[in-house]
Amino acid sequence: MTRFAIRHPLPMLMAVLAVVLMGAVAKTFLNVDRLPPLSFPIISVTVGYPQAAAQDVEQLVTQPIEDALAGVEGIETIESTSREGRAQIRLTLAQGRDPDIAALDVERRISRIMSRLPIDITAPSIQKADPNEVPIMNIAFTGAPLDDLYDVSQNQLLPALQSVVGVAAITQSGGLQREMQVRVDYSKMPRTTSLSRRFNRPS
């Protein structure tokens, strides 16, 4: 091959030019997309369980819902997160599965087991999300105590963002949540007829 190229430089030059020309033409037809479209829609189920520990949320809410949704057709993976006062189950659908039909199936299956879930949970929130339509925005707050930042975020910013058209879900993390701790002096308990009665007495 080397000997042929030395003895016949013109054909080799033409071959190289042909390869370069084909590459240039192919480049004009080659589409480059930084974020190519994906077809793996996601269904998210969020259930609130106020004042419940993460372990109770997992046993009483997350696990029963996972078992009920395991038989939904077209689901590739099921992921769940159990935290204090909240359970979130995330279902990734197989390629080509209609997310609208899958969401209806998820809603029906959850409604069947509502009688087995704690009565003080919030209504399950079922949301559909497409990776092609999920821009992510991170907002951070500084310059004040963490408990004040949490109150501003929870009571002002979160409701305002949830009312914006097109917002699918908002996740809040960080800060310090205010809580009230009641410490009972058991040595003084016999002096009162009822602890609840003592707390509810109008001032």
Long-range contacts (C-beta under 8 A, 24 or more apart in sequence): 35-132, 37-132, 38-131, 38-132, 39-95, 39-96, 40-76, 40-92, 40-93, 40-94, 40-95, 40-131, 41-93, 41-97, 41-99, 41-102, 41-128, 41-129, 41-130, 41-131, 42-90, 42-91, 42-92, 42-93, 42-128, 42-129, 42-130, 42-131, 43-90, 43-91, 43-93, 43-99, 43-102, 43-103, 43-106, 43-126, 43-127, 43-128, 43-129, 44-88, 44-89, 44-90, 44-91, 44-126, 44-127, 44-128, 44-129, 44-169, 45-69, 45-88, 45-89, 45-90, 45-91, 45-106, 45-110, 45-124, 45-125, 45-126, 45-127, 46-86, 46-87, 46-88, 46-89, 46-124, 46-125, 46-127, 46-169, 47-86, 47-87, 47-88, 47-117, 47-121, 47-122, 47-124, 47-125, 48-85, 48-86, 48-87, 48-121, 48-122, 49-85, 49-86, 49-87, 49-118, 49-120, 49-121, 49-122, 50-85, 50-120, 50-122, 51-85, 52-84, 52-85, 52-118, 53-84, 54-82, 54-83, 54-84, 55-82, 57-82, 57-83, 57-84, 57-85, 57-86, 57-87, 58-82, 58-87, 60-117, 60-118, 61-87, 61-117, 61-118, 61-121, 62-87, 62-89, 64-113, 64-116, 64-117, 65-89, 65-110, 65-113, 65-117, 65-124, 68-109, 68-110, 68-112, 68-113, 69-106, 69-109, 69-110, 71-109, 72-102, 72-105, 72-106, 72-109, 73-97, 73-102, 73-105, 74-102, 75-102, 99-128, 99-130, 100-128, 103-128, 127-168, 127-169, 128-168, 129-168, 129-169, 134-168, 145-176, 146-174, 146-175, 146-176, 147-175, 147-176, 147-177, 147-178, 149-174, 149-175, 150-174, 150-175, 150-176, 150-177, 150-178, 151-178
